[in-house]
Amino acid sequence: MTPVNFIGWMYDIAREQSPHQDALGEILRRSAAAGYNAVGLYLEYRFAYPSAPWAAGPGCLTPEAVRQLQAGTGEQRGQAGVRIIPFLNTLGHLEGFIRSEGGQWLAEGAAGFGGVQMCATRPECAAFARDLVSDVLEVFDDEWVHLGGDETRQLGQCPRCAARVAQVGKGGLYGEYFGPLCRFVLERGRRPCLWGDMLLQHPQALDAIPRQTVIFDWQYFSRPRESTRVFRERGFDVVCCPSIQTYNASWCFLRASQANIDEHREDALAAGALGVLVTTWELCYFTNYASTWPLILAAGRRLAHGQDWAATVAAEGGEAYARAADILGNRIPATATLLAPGTWRRMRDNLVIRQNPFLLWRVWRTEACGAAGDAVLRLCDEADALLPDPEAPLRFAIDLHRVAVEWVRAAELAHRAYAAGDLTGAVDALSAGSGHLRRLRPALERVAGAGGSAADVARLERLVEKVDLARERICALPMGAGQRPAFEVLIEEAYVAGDQAAWACGSANAQRQGGGG
C-alpha cells in the first residue's frame, strides 16, 4: 500500500475530556511510533481562552499545558516531530459557550439557549470568534489553524441573518462570515482550515474562501472521491477525513471504521489530497478513549505502513484485545437489530443519553428478553474470558452490553409482576435492575480519574434515581386498590399520583413515538 503524506488523527477534547499533561505526552509519543505525523486537538469550549475566561470549565486544556507540550523533548513529541494542530469551532457547535453564564448573547435564532450556533451577521459575534482565534495563535505554533465551520444548520434563523440570506443565500452568508476569518488567519502568517460539509451544501461560499485554505472533507458513510474532486478542481488543498465509528455505536462499528479509513486513503491518493485525518468523536456517554486507543494507533500503522488490519490491532492492543474487539465491534452488533450498524447508538441513546433507562426497556424488550439477548450475554462471556484483568479498558464496553441486557430483563420482570398485581415482586425486580446499573460505577470513576468524562458518573446516578423513583411510586400505591396506573405511566417523567387519565404522560409518550392526539 502506498502511504499518504499527511497522516493525522483528531482527539475530541471538547466532549468532556480533561487530559492530563503526562497523558498528552504519551499520546504524542505513541502516535508518532504508530506512524502519525500530526495530532489534532479539537477544542471548542474545552480550552482556557484568555478572551473568554467565563467559559473555562474544570479540567479544560490550558495554554500553559499546550506550551509545555510543544516545548517537550523529542521523545515526548515523537522522534519525527508530531505536529499539534488546534481545531476550533467558530460558528456552529458553540453550545459550550452559549450555555455558559456570560455567553447566552452569542446564540443564533429563536432556539436561543437551546441553539448550538452563533449569529453570523452581528459584528460582536465575529469579533468574539477572532478573539478565540487570536488566543489560539498566541499558544499553538503549528502552521495550520482549523476554524471548524461544520454543521451550521441554523444559518439564517435570526431576523438579521434571515434578511441577509434573502439577499445572498445561505452560501453567501457562510462565505461572508468565513472568508474574512480565513484572511484574518492568513494575515498572521498561518494557514486556515475548514470542514467541507457546508461548502458542499452551499458551493457558492467557495467563491469567498481564500484558496490557501485547507478543506477537511469528512465522509463517514461513503467515499470522499467525488467531494474531494470538487474541492481539488476549485484549487483547494484537501485532507480526507474518515472516522472511527464509536459516536454512532454501542461501542464501535469496527468493520465500517476500517473500510471507511481504507477508502479515504485510496481516494486521497487518487485525488492528490494532502493526506488523511482519522477523526474520533464523542468518547463520552458511557464510552471512553482507553477502550479505542489501540484502534486509533492501528489506523496510523495501516495508513503509514499498509499493515494488515488484524495485525495492526493486535500489535497495538495485544492478541486478546484484538479478539475481544472483534466480538464487540463485529459480532455483537450482528446479534440484534437495535445494535446493528446504521441504527445510531440506540442502546446508549435509550439507556443513558436521554437520562431514562426505561426507554431502553421500551424499545428493546423483545430482543433483549429473547434469543438476541442470550446471544449478547454469551458473547460478553466469551470476551470476558479473553481479558482476565478486571480493569482492562475493554471490560467496561463488555459490561455495558451485559448490564444493558440484564437491566431490560429486570425491567420486564418488574412489568410482568406489576401487571399480575405482585407489587412486591415488581419492586424486587426493579431493585435488582438498579443493582445491575450500579455495577458500572467503578469503571466510570476510573475513566473520569484518567481524564475522561466526569459527567458520566453523574449520568449513572440519574439512571439509578429514575429506577428508585419508580420503586417508590409503586410502594406508594394504595394496597388492594381496584385501579392501578399502567406500568408505562409509572415510569414516565410526568407521572402525577391520582391523575388517572395521565394526561401529561400520554402526551409525552405520543410525542416520543411521533404521534399526537
C-alpha positions as CSV (number, residue, x, y, z in Angstrom):
1,M,0.0,0.0,0.0
2,T,1.2,3.5,-0.9
3,P,1.3,5.7,2.2
4,V,-0.2,9.2,2.1
5,N,1.9,12.2,3.2
6,F,-0.2,13.8,5.9
7,I,-1.3,11.2,8.5
8,G,-3.1,12.6,11.5
9,W,-5.8,11.8,14.0
10,M,-8.1,14.1,15.9
11,Y,-8.6,14.0,19.7
12,D,-12.0,15.2,20.7
13,I,-11.2,17.1,23.9
14,A,-14.4,19.1,23.6
15,R,-16.6,16.1,24.6
16,E,-16.0,16.1,28.3
17,Q,-12.3,15.2,28.2
18,S,-9.7,16.6,30.8
19,P,-6.4,15.1,29.5
20,H,-3.6,15.0,32.0
21,Q,-0.2,16.5,31.0
22,D,1.7,13.3,31.1
23,A,-1.1,11.5,29.2
24,L,-0.8,14.1,26.4
25,G,2.9,13.5,26.1
26,E,2.3,9.7,25.9
27,I,-0.4,10.3,23.2
28,L,2.1,12.2,21.1
29,R,4.9,9.6,21.6
30,R,2.7,6.6,20.7
31,S,1.1,8.4,17.8
32,A,4.5,9.0,16.3
33,A,5.5,5.4,16.9
34,A,2.4,4.2,15.1
35,G,3.1,6.3,12.0
36,Y,1.1,9.5,12.6
37,N,2.8,12.8,11.9
38,A,0.1,15.0,13.3
39,V,-2.4,15.1,16.1
40,G,-5.3,17.5,16.1
41,L,-6.7,18.8,19.4
42,Y,-10.4,19.5,18.9
43,L,-11.0,22.2,21.5
44,E,-14.4,24.0,21.2
45,Y,-15.0,25.3,24.7
46,R,-12.6,22.9,26.5
47,F,-9.7,25.3,26.2
48,A,-9.0,28.2,28.6
49,Y,-9.3,31.1,26.1
50,P,-7.9,34.3,27.8
51,S,-10.6,36.2,25.9
52,A,-13.5,34.1,27.3
53,P,-12.5,33.2,30.9
54,W,-16.1,32.6,31.8
55,A,-16.2,29.5,29.6
56,A,-13.2,27.7,31.0
57,G,-14.7,24.7,32.8
58,P,-12.9,22.5,35.3
59,G,-10.2,20.3,33.8
60,C,-10.1,22.1,30.4
61,L,-6.9,22.3,28.4
62,T,-4.8,25.3,29.4
63,P,-2.4,27.5,27.3
64,E,0.4,26.5,29.7
65,A,-0.2,22.8,29.1
66,V,0.0,23.3,25.3
67,R,3.2,25.3,25.6
68,Q,4.7,22.6,27.8
69,L,3.7,20.0,25.3
70,Q,5.2,21.9,22.3
71,A,8.4,22.6,24.3
72,G,8.7,18.9,25.2
73,T,11.6,16.7,24.3
74,G,11.9,14.8,21.1
75,E,10.7,11.7,23.0
76,Q,7.5,13.5,24.1
77,R,6.6,14.9,20.7
78,G,7.8,11.9,18.9
79,Q,11.1,11.4,17.2
80,A,9.8,12.6,13.9
81,G,8.2,15.7,15.5
82,V,4.5,15.2,15.6
83,R,2.5,18.3,14.6
84,I,0.0,19.6,17.2
85,I,-2.8,21.3,15.3
86,P,-5.6,23.3,17.0
87,F,-9.2,22.6,16.0
88,L,-11.7,25.3,17.0
89,N,-15.3,25.9,16.0
90,T,-16.1,29.5,15.3
91,L,-19.8,29.5,14.2
92,G,-21.6,26.1,14.8
93,H,-21.1,23.8,17.7
94,L,-20.7,26.7,20.2
95,E,-23.1,25.2,22.7
96,G,-20.5,25.1,25.4
97,F,-20.1,28.9,25.2
98,I,-23.8,29.7,24.6
99,R,-24.9,27.6,27.6
100,S,-22.4,29.1,30.0
101,E,-23.3,32.1,32.0
102,G,-22.0,35.1,30.1
103,G,-22.3,33.5,26.7
104,Q,-26.1,33.5,26.1
105,W,-25.8,36.6,23.9
106,L,-24.0,34.6,21.2
107,A,-26.9,32.4,20.2
108,E,-28.4,32.4,16.8
109,G,-32.1,32.1,16.1
110,A,-35.3,31.6,18.1
111,A,-33.8,28.5,19.7
112,G,-31.8,30.8,21.9
113,F,-30.4,28.8,24.9
114,G,-31.3,25.6,23.1
115,G,-29.3,26.5,20.0
116,V,-25.7,25.5,19.2
117,Q,-24.7,28.1,16.6
118,M,-23.6,31.7,16.9
119,C,-25.0,34.5,14.8
120,A,-23.2,35.0,11.5
121,T,-24.1,38.7,11.0
122,R,-23.6,40.5,14.3
123,P,-20.2,42.2,14.3
124,E,-19.7,41.5,18.0
125,C,-20.1,37.7,17.3
126,A,-17.4,37.9,14.5
127,A,-15.2,39.8,17.0
128,F,-15.7,37.1,19.6
129,A,-14.6,34.4,17.0
130,R,-11.5,36.5,16.1
131,D,-10.6,36.7,19.7
132,L,-10.8,32.9,20.1
133,V,-8.5,32.5,17.0
134,S,-6.1,35.1,18.4
135,D,-5.9,33.3,21.7
136,V,-5.0,30.0,19.8
137,L,-2.5,31.7,17.6
138,E,-0.7,33.0,20.7
139,V,-0.3,29.5,22.0
140,F,-0.1,26.9,19.2
141,D,2.9,27.0,16.9
142,D,1.6,24.9,14.0
143,E,1.1,26.4,10.6
144,W,-2.5,25.3,10.4
145,V,-5.4,26.6,12.5
146,H,-8.7,24.8,12.0
147,L,-11.7,27.2,12.2
148,G,-14.4,24.4,12.2
149,G,-17.4,25.5,10.2
150,D,-19.3,22.2,10.1
151,E,-23.0,21.6,10.6
152,T,-24.1,25.2,10.7
153,R,-27.7,24.3,10.3
154,Q,-29.1,27.4,12.0
155,L,-27.9,29.7,9.2
156,G,-30.5,32.5,8.7
157,Q,-32.6,31.9,11.8
158,C,-32.4,35.2,13.4
159,P,-34.1,38.2,11.7
160,R,-30.8,39.9,10.8
161,C,-29.4,36.7,9.3
162,A,-32.7,35.9,7.6
163,A,-32.6,39.3,5.9
164,R,-29.1,38.7,4.7
165,V,-29.9,35.2,3.4
166,A,-32.8,36.7,1.5
167,Q,-30.2,38.8,-0.4
168,V,-27.2,36.5,-0.8
169,G,-28.5,33.0,0.1
170,K,-27.1,30.7,2.9
171,G,-23.9,30.1,0.9
172,G,-23.4,33.8,0.5
173,L,-23.8,34.3,4.3
174,Y,-21.5,31.5,5.1
175,G,-18.8,32.9,2.7
176,E,-19.2,36.4,4.1
177,Y,-18.5,35.0,7.6
178,F,-15.7,32.6,6.9
179,G,-13.9,34.5,4.1
180,P,-12.8,37.3,6.4
181,L,-11.9,34.9,9.2
182,C,-9.7,32.9,6.9
183,R,-8.0,36.0,5.7
184,F,-7.5,37.1,9.4
185,V,-5.5,33.9,9.9
186,L,-3.5,34.3,6.7
187,E,-2.6,37.9,7.6
188,R,-1.0,36.5,10.7
189,G,1.2,34.1,8.8
190,R,-0.8,30.9,9.4
191,R,-3.0,28.7,7.2
192,P,-6.7,28.4,7.8
193,C,-8.6,25.1,7.6
194,L,-12.3,24.4,7.3
195,W,-14.6,21.3,7.4
196,G,-16.0,20.7,3.9
197,D,-19.6,19.7,4.6
198,M,-21.2,23.1,4.4
199,L,-19.1,24.1,1.5
200,L,-20.5,21.1,-0.4
201,Q,-24.0,22.0,0.7
202,H,-23.6,25.7,-0.2
203,P,-20.9,25.7,-3.0
204,Q,-21.5,29.4,-3.6
205,A,-19.5,30.0,-0.4
206,L,-16.3,28.7,-2.1
207,D,-16.1,31.9,-4.1
208,A,-15.4,33.8,-0.8
209,I,-12.9,31.4,0.7
210,P,-9.1,32.0,0.1
211,R,-7.5,29.3,-2.0
212,Q,-4.8,28.9,0.7
213,T,-7.5,27.4,3.0
214,V,-7.2,23.6,3.6
215,I,-10.5,21.8,3.3
216,F,-11.1,18.8,5.6
217,D,-13.5,16.6,3.7
218,W,-15.3,14.3,6.1
219,Q,-17.4,11.4,4.6
220,Y,-18.1,8.8,7.3
221,F,-20.6,6.7,5.4
222,S,-19.4,7.0,1.8
223,R,-16.2,7.5,-0.2
224,P,-14.8,11.1,-0.5
225,R,-13.8,10.6,-4.1
226,E,-16.4,13.0,-5.7
227,S,-16.4,15.6,-2.9
228,T,-12.6,15.8,-2.8
229,R,-12.6,16.1,-6.6
230,V,-14.9,19.2,-6.3
231,F,-12.5,20.9,-3.9
232,R,-9.4,20.0,-5.8
233,E,-10.9,21.3,-9.1
234,R,-11.6,24.6,-7.3
235,G,-7.9,24.9,-6.4
236,F,-8.0,23.9,-2.7
237,D,-5.7,21.5,-0.8
238,V,-7.7,18.8,0.8
239,V,-7.4,16.4,3.8
240,C,-9.7,13.4,3.6
241,C,-11.3,12.6,6.9
242,P,-12.7,9.1,7.8
243,S,-13.9,8.2,11.3
244,I,-13.6,5.5,13.9
245,Q,-17.3,4.9,14.4
246,T,-17.8,5.0,18.1
247,Y,-20.1,8.0,18.3
248,N,-22.9,6.1,16.5
249,A,-22.4,2.7,18.1
250,S,-22.8,1.0,21.4
251,W,-19.0,0.6,21.4
252,C,-17.6,0.8,17.8
253,F,-18.6,-0.4,14.4
254,L,-15.3,-2.0,13.6
255,R,-15.5,-3.2,10.0
256,A,-17.3,0.0,8.9
257,S,-14.5,2.1,10.5
258,Q,-11.7,0.1,8.8
259,A,-13.4,0.3,5.4
260,N,-14.0,4.0,5.8
261,I,-10.3,4.6,6.6
262,D,-9.1,2.5,3.7
263,E,-11.5,4.2,1.2
264,H,-10.3,7.6,2.3
265,R,-6.6,6.6,1.9
266,E,-7.3,5.3,-1.6
267,D,-9.3,8.4,-2.7
268,A,-6.8,10.8,-1.1
269,L,-4.0,9.3,-3.2
270,A,-6.1,9.3,-6.4
271,A,-7.2,12.9,-6.0
272,G,-3.8,14.3,-5.0
273,A,-5.0,15.2,-1.5
274,L,-2.5,16.2,1.2
275,G,-3.4,13.1,3.2
276,V,-5.8,11.6,5.8
277,L,-7.1,12.7,9.2
278,V,-8.8,10.0,11.3
279,T,-11.5,11.6,13.3
280,T,-12.8,10.4,16.7
281,W,-15.9,11.9,18.3
282,E,-17.9,11.9,21.5
283,L,-15.9,9.5,23.6
284,C,-18.4,10.1,26.4
285,Y,-21.9,8.9,27.2
286,F,-20.5,5.6,28.5
287,T,-17.7,5.3,26.0
288,N,-14.0,6.2,26.5
289,Y,-10.7,6.7,24.7
290,A,-8.9,3.9,26.6
291,S,-11.1,1.3,25.0
292,T,-10.5,2.6,21.5
293,W,-6.9,3.8,21.8
294,P,-5.5,0.6,20.1
295,L,-7.8,1.1,17.2
296,I,-6.6,4.7,16.7
297,L,-3.0,3.6,16.7
298,A,-3.8,0.7,14.4
299,A,-5.2,3.1,11.9
300,G,-1.9,5.0,12.0
301,R,0.0,1.8,11.2
302,R,-2.4,1.0,8.4
303,L,-2.1,4.4,6.8
304,A,1.7,4.8,7.3
305,H,2.9,1.2,6.6
306,G,0.0,-0.6,4.9
307,Q,-0.1,-3.3,7.6
308,D,-3.0,-5.8,7.8
309,W,-5.8,-4.5,10.0
310,A,-5.9,-7.6,12.2
311,A,-2.1,-7.4,12.7
312,T,-2.1,-3.7,13.5
313,V,-4.9,-4.0,16.1
314,A,-3.1,-7.0,17.7
315,A,0.2,-5.1,17.6
316,E,-1.2,-2.1,19.5
317,G,-3.6,-3.8,21.9
318,G,-2.4,-7.4,22.1
319,E,-4.0,-10.5,20.7
320,A,-6.6,-10.8,23.4
321,Y,-7.7,-7.2,22.8
322,A,-7.9,-7.8,19.0
323,R,-10.2,-10.9,19.6
324,A,-12.3,-9.1,22.1
325,A,-12.6,-6.0,19.8
326,D,-13.9,-8.3,17.0
327,I,-16.6,-9.6,19.4
328,L,-17.6,-6.1,20.5
329,G,-17.2,-4.4,17.2
330,N,-18.4,-7.0,14.7
331,R,-20.1,-10.0,16.3
332,I,-22.3,-8.3,19.0
333,P,-23.7,-5.7,16.5
334,A,-24.8,-8.6,14.3
335,T,-26.9,-10.2,17.1
336,A,-29.7,-7.6,17.4
337,T,-31.4,-5.0,15.2
338,L,-31.0,-2.4,17.9
339,L,-27.2,-2.8,17.9
340,A,-26.6,-3.1,14.2
341,P,-24.7,-0.5,12.1
342,G,-27.0,2.2,10.8
343,T,-29.1,2.4,14.0
344,W,-27.2,5.3,15.5
345,R,-26.2,4.2,19.1
346,R,-29.7,3.2,20.0
347,M,-28.6,1.3,23.0
348,R,-26.7,4.2,24.6
349,D,-29.2,6.7,23.4
350,N,-32.1,5.0,25.1
351,L,-30.2,3.8,28.2
352,V,-28.2,6.9,29.2
353,I,-28.2,9.9,26.8
354,R,-32.0,10.5,27.3
355,Q,-31.5,10.0,31.0
356,N,-34.2,7.4,31.5
357,P,-33.2,3.8,31.4
358,F,-36.8,2.7,31.0
359,L,-36.6,4.0,27.4
360,L,-34.3,1.1,26.6
361,W,-36.8,-1.4,28.0
362,R,-39.5,0.2,25.8
363,V,-37.5,-0.2,22.6
364,W,-35.5,-3.4,23.2
365,R,-37.6,-5.6,25.4
366,T,-38.5,-8.2,22.7
367,E,-34.9,-8.7,21.5
368,A,-33.2,-8.3,24.9
369,C,-35.5,-10.8,26.6
370,G,-35.2,-13.3,23.8
371,A,-32.6,-15.1,21.7
372,A,-30.8,-11.9,20.8
373,G,-30.2,-11.0,24.4
374,D,-29.0,-14.6,25.1
375,A,-26.5,-14.2,22.2
376,V,-25.2,-10.9,23.6
377,L,-24.6,-12.4,27.0
378,R,-22.8,-15.4,25.5
379,L,-20.5,-13.1,23.5
380,C,-19.9,-11.0,26.6
381,D,-18.8,-14.1,28.5
382,E,-16.5,-15.0,25.5
383,A,-15.0,-11.6,25.5
384,D,-14.6,-11.6,29.3
385,A,-12.7,-14.8,29.2
386,L,-10.1,-13.2,26.9
387,L,-9.5,-10.3,29.4
388,P,-8.8,-11.6,32.9
389,D,-7.7,-8.2,34.1
390,P,-10.9,-6.6,35.7
391,E,-9.6,-3.1,34.8
392,A,-8.7,-3.9,31.1
393,P,-10.0,-1.0,29.0
394,L,-12.4,-3.1,27.0
395,R,-14.0,-4.6,30.1
396,F,-16.3,-1.6,30.5
397,A,-17.7,-2.0,27.0
398,I,-18.3,-5.6,27.7
399,D,-20.0,-4.9,31.0
400,L,-22.1,-2.1,29.4
401,H,-23.6,-4.6,26.9
402,R,-24.2,-7.2,29.6
403,V,-25.8,-4.7,32.0
404,A,-28.0,-3.3,29.2
405,V,-29.5,-6.8,28.6
406,E,-29.8,-7.6,32.4
407,W,-31.4,-4.2,33.0
408,V,-34.0,-4.7,30.3
409,R,-34.8,-8.2,31.6
410,A,-35.2,-6.9,35.1
411,A,-37.5,-4.1,33.9
412,E,-39.5,-6.7,32.0
413,L,-39.8,-8.9,35.1
414,A,-41.0,-5.8,37.1
415,H,-43.6,-5.0,34.4
416,R,-44.9,-8.6,34.4
417,A,-45.1,-8.8,38.2
418,Y,-46.8,-5.4,38.4
419,A,-49.4,-6.4,35.7
420,A,-50.2,-9.5,37.7
421,G,-50.7,-7.5,40.8
422,D,-47.5,-8.6,42.5
423,L,-46.3,-5.2,43.7
424,T,-43.6,-6.7,45.9
425,G,-42.2,-8.7,43.0
426,A,-42.2,-5.6,40.9
427,V,-40.2,-3.7,43.5
428,D,-37.8,-6.5,44.0
429,A,-37.2,-6.8,40.2
430,L,-36.5,-3.0,40.0
431,S,-34.1,-3.3,42.9
432,A,-32.2,-5.9,41.0
433,G,-32.2,-3.7,37.9
434,S,-30.8,-0.8,39.9
435,G,-28.1,-3.1,41.2
436,H,-27.1,-4.0,37.6
437,L,-26.8,-0.4,36.7
438,R,-24.7,0.4,39.8
439,R,-22.1,-2.2,38.7
440,L,-20.9,0.3,36.0
441,R,-19.8,3.0,38.6
442,P,-16.3,1.8,39.4
443,A,-15.3,1.7,35.8
444,L,-16.8,5.1,35.1
445,E,-14.9,6.6,38.1
446,R,-11.7,5.1,36.7
447,V,-12.4,6.7,33.3
448,A,-13.1,10.1,34.9
449,G,-9.9,9.8,37.0
450,A,-7.9,9.2,33.9
451,G,-9.1,12.4,32.2
452,G,-12.3,11.0,30.6
453,S,-15.9,12.1,31.2
454,A,-16.7,13.1,34.8
455,A,-20.3,13.8,33.7
456,D,-20.8,10.1,33.0
457,V,-20.6,9.3,36.7
458,A,-23.4,11.8,37.4
459,R,-25.4,10.4,34.5
460,L,-25.3,7.0,36.1
461,E,-26.7,8.4,39.2
462,R,-29.5,9.9,37.3
463,L,-30.3,6.5,35.8
464,V,-30.4,4.9,39.2
465,E,-32.5,7.7,40.6
466,K,-35.1,7.0,37.9
467,V,-35.3,3.4,38.8
468,D,-35.5,4.1,42.5
469,L,-38.3,6.7,41.8
470,A,-40.3,4.0,40.0
471,R,-39.9,1.7,43.0
472,E,-41.1,4.5,45.4
473,R,-44.1,5.2,43.2
474,I,-45.1,1.5,43.3
475,C,-44.6,1.4,47.1
476,A,-46.8,4.5,47.5
477,L,-49.8,2.9,45.7
478,P,-52.8,2.1,47.9
479,M,-52.8,-1.6,48.7
480,G,-55.8,-3.5,47.3
481,A,-57.0,-0.7,45.1
482,G,-59.1,-1.7,42.1
483,Q,-57.3,0.6,39.7
484,R,-53.6,1.0,39.3
485,P,-51.7,3.3,36.9
486,A,-50.2,1.3,34.0
487,F,-46.6,0.4,34.5
488,E,-45.8,2.6,31.4
489,V,-47.4,5.5,33.2
490,L,-45.4,5.0,36.5
491,I,-42.1,5.2,34.7
492,E,-42.9,8.5,32.9
493,E,-41.2,11.7,33.9
494,A,-44.6,13.5,34.0
495,Y,-46.3,10.9,36.3
496,V,-48.6,12.5,39.0
497,A,-50.2,10.3,41.6
498,G,-54.0,10.5,41.3
499,D,-54.1,11.6,37.6
500,Q,-55.9,8.5,36.3
501,A,-56.1,9.9,32.8
502,A,-52.3,10.5,32.9
503,W,-52.7,13.5,30.6
504,A,-49.1,14.6,30.6
505,C,-47.7,11.1,30.5
506,G,-49.8,10.2,27.4
507,S,-48.8,13.4,25.6
508,A,-45.1,12.9,26.3
509,N,-45.2,9.3,25.1
510,A,-47.1,10.3,21.9
511,Q,-44.5,12.9,21.1
512,R,-41.7,10.3,21.5
513,Q,-43.5,7.9,19.2
514,G,-44.0,10.7,16.6
515,G,-47.8,10.8,17.2
516,G,-50.3,13.1,18.7
517,G,-53.9,13.5,19.5
